[in-house]
């Protein structure tokens, strides 16, 4: 996982709100408020567990940099890690912004246990 430099939690929290709003627009159904999970933070990405409809939970590692950087259509854009359970998310867990929105909107990709 490429670290994200100059990241901060407050910016990541604002980005999470934008991500959840975009996912709702595409049919996602968050079932409650995100819960901060600082123990799962990795490399400038800040972790939240988000309860979803159907009693599923999805963990999101959100970069704490300007949203324009995350939404950029560039190989340099920092990836999000939705559904990033376990100790060391791998590159297969990395998603660009639009794809991460799709992951949240697709119940087939949700985990019932973000610690798996």
N, C-alpha and C positions, 0 to 999 in steps of 0.2 A: 504494500500500500504506500503510495507516494504521500509523504507528509505535506500538510498545508501550512505554509508559513504565515505568521502574523494573524493567526486566527483568535477569535474570542467568543466566549459563550453567549454573550448578549446578541451578537450578530447571528450566531447559529440559531438562537431561539426565534429571531425574526424570520430567518429563512425557513424554519420548520413550519411556522404559521402559513407562509406563502405556499409551501409544498402541500400542506394539508388542504388549503383552500383550492389549489389546482386539482388535487386528487378528488375532492368533493365534486368539483365541476365535471369530472369524468366518471362519477358514480361511486366513488369510495364512500364508505360509511364508518368513519371513526365513531366509536361508541363511548368515548369519554376523553378526558384531558390527558395529554402526554405526561408521562412521569419521567423526570430527569434521572439518569443512571450514570453518574460520574465515573464509576468504576469501569465502565465499558468505553470511556473516551479513548481515542486513538489518533495520534498524529495530526492534531489540529481539527479533528472531527469530534463533535460532542454528541453523546448518546441519549436517546429518549426511547422509552417503550410506549407504544401507542395502542390502546385497546381498540379493536375493530369489531364490527358486527359479527355475530356468530361466536362470540367469546374467544376470538383469536387475538393475539398480540403480535405486533410487528416492532422490531427494534430498528431504529434509524440512527445512523451515524451521519450527522450533518456538518459540513464544513462551516467554519465560523468566519467566512470572508464575504465580501460584498456579493449580493445576489446576482449582479450582472456577470461576475466572474463565473459563477456556478452555472448560469443559464447560457453562457457563451457556447457557440457551436465551434469548439476548438479542441484539439487534442490536449491543450494545456489547461482546460477547464477542470477544476477539482471534482472528482466523482463523489456521489453519495453512496452510502451503503445501507439500503433498506433491507430489512430482514437479516441483519448482520449479527448472528448469534455467535456464541463461542468466544474464545480468547483472541484469536487472530483471524479476522476476516481476510479472505484471499481476494485476488484480482477478479475471480469469478463472481464475487459479491458486489463488484463496483458497477454503478449505473450512472449514465449522464442524466441531467435533470428530467428531460421529457420521458425517458425510460423509467426513471424512478417514480414519476407520477403514475405511469402505467402499472408498475408493480403494486402500488397501493390500490389502484382501481381494479386490480384483478385478484379476486379472492383465491384463485387457484395457487397463487404464489405466497400466501400468508402462512406463517408458521403458527402453531398453537403454543410453542414454547421458544421464546427468543434465546434461551440458553442452550439450545441444541447445537 
